Amino acid sequence: MSGAVDLAAVKAAAEAKEKAEAARAQAARDGVPAPGAGALVIDVDEAGFQQDVLQRSTEVPVVVDFWAEWCQPCKQLSPLLERLAQEYAGRFVLAKIDVDANQMLFQQFGVQSIPAVFAVVGGQAIPLFQGAAPEPQIRGVLDELIKVAEQQFGIVGQAVAGEDAAAGEEAGEREAPEEPAGPYDSALAAAGDALDRGDLGGAIQAYQNVLSDDPGNVEAKLGLAQAELLRRVEGLDPAAVRKEAADNPADVAAQIRVADLDLVGGHVEDAFGRLVDTVARTAGEDRQAARVRLLELFEVVGGDDPRVVAGRQALARVLF
């Protein structure tokens, strides 16, 4: 199918991600320094909020700490959050906002008193807690935040310092030995073969079998997302589906079906744009359905694809 997102692209994205992860792991074993504070704790103002918080939140959860120099509880809480940001090693980024210098952000978040801590995930603000909470409570909140980011937003990124990341990748490429065949290579190959010959049920079952043993397997996740997409569009009449969506612009299910067809046809930006627009003009269950499907389509294309990066940024803008 001309222009379609094929399994070769899925495999390439998976392999690239796995190599990067292996390089980082090898760098850690070789003693490359851990990410520095500059990547994990940042001071944010109104001018940099879009890039430093909203855009960043499409890749990794951002914890926002509203503080002020005169706030005594802030002097207890802020150092604790900074220490936890280092300890969690990039699973979230801490963004510190001085309320005296950034009144617009203070008001936009609806902060009543400080210290106040929010999360921004996928461009969506989530209240976490207010006041100088005890460390065990904060750890529980952070653990739940990371889980929600992955399960509900599909965000599993990890922040690293730019220089350290580059050093880690270079060290991994230079010194890591050739990787042996993975334990799931044959199963993944069989799943890919099933997908290539149109056995969507067999491919889905094979990918699910891998994920039941290895839930983090990147290639299986991507392959499953593509197989499920192809099964959703199987048997659809494209002309009828598009007419239904055009005649009923408020029908979210119809818009979702057209987005599926667009992606299978290689019209990636059209698919993403349609769902972002749907998220922007809906609420409640309709908004959730469109957002979840958009995250699924991001998974099909691959998180490192520039179109996915742009799509996540567009989603963040309409959610916040």
Secondary structure, 3 states (H helix, E strand, C coil): CCCCCCHHHHHHHHHHHHHHHHHHHHHHHCCCCCCCHHHHEEECCCCCHHHHHHHHHHCCCEEEEEECCCCHHHHHHHHHHHHHHHHCCCCCEEEEEECCCCHHHHHHCCCCCCCEEEEEECCEEEEEEECCCCHHHHHHHHHHHHHHHHHHHCCCCCCCCHHHHHHHHHHHHHHCCCCCCCCCHHHHHHHHHHHHCCCHHHHHHHHHHHHHHCCCCHHHHHHHHHHHHHHHHCCCCHHHHHHHHHHCCCCHHHHHHHHHHHHHCCCHHHHHHHHHHHHHCCCHHHHHHHHHHHHHHHHHHCCCCHHHHHHHHHHHHHHC
